[in-house]
């Protein structure tokens, strides 16, 4: 409720409380693949637009929330933010879609905003190309708050899967040992017609700003897909579909949420500091003098 009210106050977008609150909040960077998220949202929008009314009744409503900042000189990251706004403007004003899909970009993301967003989330996306995320404490924060994770096998998501069980997450994508060979081989859009279609929608100006987004599309086409968005796209859509199916089964969703929180103890700051003290610093705790 608080998050929905915050979104409406901040962006004037009214969202349904019955929807899945799907969140990706972190620094905007190509390797973190907010662009993969946006292309997935475009695919969802395209599917809804081509449904009849009976099919629409089976759609799990989503509120897709993205937040983060781009470095001042990072042009690609800024274009990803612009694409998010362009897609949001199209989707949120389309009467054919209504409450089935809303897209929100939260500006000036910071710790205070995180304190509101993280506890109010249902699904948290961590999409970095395998082998690029050093750790990623964002996963842990969502985990402790009972949010389910949709993630690649990268960074802290690997350890989280070991603690709570991979069956309590939605994992997808190439593994870290597969990435070098995939890059050397080169990935093309031929592997995913769905991926080719959504990129073409952006390139053709479906969301406006055709010339502005041309260079952004170039980063994932014609052998330039360094972060393997095209390769992972089909697997990503499968993980999203699994999240939809699970959300419908609220008993299962709540069970996974409880197990996520219950298994998050290893990632507490208390355990971390104690381990550093014993293994790295070689110091003993002392009693508080008062």
Secondary structure, 3 states (H helix, E strand, C coil): CHHHHHHHHHHCCCCCCCCEEEEEECCCCHHHCHHHHHHHHHHHHHHHHCCCHHHHCCCCCEEEEEECCCCCCCHHHHHHHHHHHHHHHHHHCCCCCHHHEEEEEECCCCHHHHHHHHHHCCEEEECCCCCCCCCCHHHHHHHHCCCEEEEECCCHHHHHHHHHCHHHCEEECCCHHHHHHHHHHCCCHHHCHHHHHHHHHHHCCCCCCHHHHHHHHHCCCCCCCCCCHHHHHHHHHHHHHHHHHHHHCHHHHHHHHHHHHHCCHHHCHHHHHHHHHHHHHCCCCCCCCC
